[in-house]
Amino acid sequence: METDKSRIGSFIFNRSVQGIFYQLITLGLVALGIYYIVTNTARNMLERGLASGFHFLGVESQFDIGMTLIEYSPTSTYFDSFIVGLLNTLLVAGIGILFATIIGFTVGIMRLSSNWLIAKIAEAYVEILRNIPLLLQIFFWYFAVLRALPKPKQSLELYDSFFLNNRGLFIPDTVFGEGSSIIFYLLWLTIIISIGIFIWAKRRQNRTGERFPAFYVSTALILGTFFISLAATGFPVSFEYPELKGFNFKGGVKLIPELVALTFALAMYTASFIAEVVRGGIMAVSKGQTEAAKSVGLKQNLILRLIIIPQALRVIVPPLTNQYLNLTKNSSLAAAIAYPDLVLVFAGTALMQTGQAIEIIGMVMGVYLFLSLFTSLIMNLFNRFMKVDGER
Amino acid sequence: MNTMRITFLGLVCSVLMAPAAFAGTLDTVKSQGFFNCGVSQGVPGFSNPDENGNWSGIDVDVCRAVSAAVFGDPDKVKYVPLTAKERFTALQAGEIDVLSRNTTWTLSRDAQIGLEFAGVNFYDGQGFMVRKDSGISSAMELDGASVCTNLGTTTELNMADFFRANGMAYEPVVFEKADEVVNAYDEGRCDTYTTDKSGLAAQRTKLADPDAHVVLPETISKEPLGPVVREGDGDWADVVRWSLNAMIEAEEFGLSQSNAQTTCAMTSNPVVARLCGKEGGTGAGLNLGESWSYDIVTMVGNYGDVYEKHVGENTPVGLARAGSPNASYKNGGVLYAPPAR
């Protein structure tokens, strides 16, 4: 009996046993909580006569959308409106990230300039832009842009093919005729060959120390092949010019002012944060690195490219990821200025017409979660690629 | 982000709230001494705050009538301004008890999203407003136009139907808030602004130069606007429904805010006597005091009083009642209340 008791005692007071016990309790509580939420929601919805389920996705939406990247009409389904909203969100986030990165890196490097004026301009940019709420900036750019632009009949024009007015920017559309697909196959082929050239040049340099102008060679290869194939197929490319018909221009590609204002505001705002991230990253590389590189005789641009930037990027990339995620999520402010993004189209109009808040908000949250996790994944892979070998 | 927050709050509420908290709005309202009324963010004549934050308009007066009927005081109401997008979620989540925000009664809203319409306080229809200098005189000339409108309304579907039915193209420009629609239209982003005609008349007063704009003659839809309550709470729905009906019936029988006191003192008409709370015991059936309809008429007014005060011809909104569906059925309109007996 004695031994039995002490065996039970040592079992109860065993640390790892206790640990597992508490974890099981926590897990059980979480599961219970989720079960409660799900059943309670279902019961409440039933009691209040709310429709539920995802059948609505296959029903005709009956509304139209101002800007669509795929074919869409009021007879398309709610699922199509989801895709339209999603693509519009991806478009504004993608362009926004591109411009925010370019402006952010430029301003960040400007802030480190030894030229007083340039450094102060960059500082003023950062301090003003990041300290004004984004929604106000969006309104500012939108209504500033609208007020500054003329009516369609007084459009600003360039060569009779580019038109700018308060309905948007109209540019000629390229129409690819028959036989043009071969050009694209060749384009892809040359891009793949170029990647091969880069890898080969890098290996050769590691082996022999000799350098190869991979950048110039592959650029010449891609552009050369493109133009030669264009000429060889007899230019099967034509342009469709925008024309003023009735109220608006028809034909060509149209960039609506909402897209321009939103992208502009998002890029300018996020760039002010990226600039600080870049400045911090560069300053984190100790001065001794530059001095050591100089002492082995590296030129200034090589010091920047081979010594400073690779080390700075390791500091820059994780917070830069945050900024990319913020930009993507902030793009949901589009609803304020009528840019038809996922929130406006799907969590707005579609939600109002169907009343299925739980399903729709759930889908929209899922999309933003997926986009954010995907961006994180890409940036983490990039970060791993940038790491010095042997570093943790 | 406010919209997101309310939508989200609604979600959280419908996820977490126990069903018990849902029963008996009338009892809850009586014990807390006030109720919450969802209104617009400012539509002159319908629900609009003045510089001191006091709300007025015909939609507001529906809430004031309910308050007069329940409490004998028209001001026991807390007004909650909502965007079109937020309104139903706010009602479902219990944030408001009555939604009186120029809301169109449709089948899908009635049947699918847990709402109950308590009547119609304004018969409206969708129209278009354009700049006078555009030279447009008919909605049929709008092929290819950019159209500004509001998110989360029947308007979006009606205009899609209208342009599709007439084989015309258009570019929808949809804003979340009414003020931004007006602003963008005023800045020239759109050729035309579409919403309910009463809304056009009301929003026109907000434009930089109201006289430079004109509402086109076509009415492209039926928009019966009225107060809404949550489905499944019949007692509360009855109170709201009959508060509105009492206003309409009082007008029909000549009982108005200005003459109610004297008329009630000497009336021999049994219908008027019932409205005055002297006969019939209508209050008991609604779980209200016997003077409920008398309080509505003396404190808020009958339908005609309210109409002329807020949207009639002598107001900035200036909607003539004669000849419109909002005239009494006796004068060729469709305004008709079931008997309050």
Interface residues (C-beta under 8 A of the other chain):
Chain A: I37 N40 T41 R43 N44 M45 E47 R48 G49 L50 A51 Q62 F63 D64 I65 G66 P74 L135 F143 L146 R147 K151 N166 R167 K245 G246 F247 N248 K250 P257 E258 S332 L333 A335 A336 I337 A338 P340 V343 L344 A347 G348 T349 L351 M352 Q353 T354 G355 A357 I358 I361
Chain B: M1 T3 M4 T7 F8 G10 L11 S14 V15 L16 M17 A18 P19 F22 A84 K85 F88 T89 Q92 S108 R109 A111 Q112 I113 G114 L142 D143 G144 A145 S146 C148 L151 G152 T153 E156 L157 M159 A160 D161 F163 R164 Y170 E171 P172 V173 V174 F175 E176 K177 E180 N183 A184 E187 G188 R189 D191 R230 E231 G232
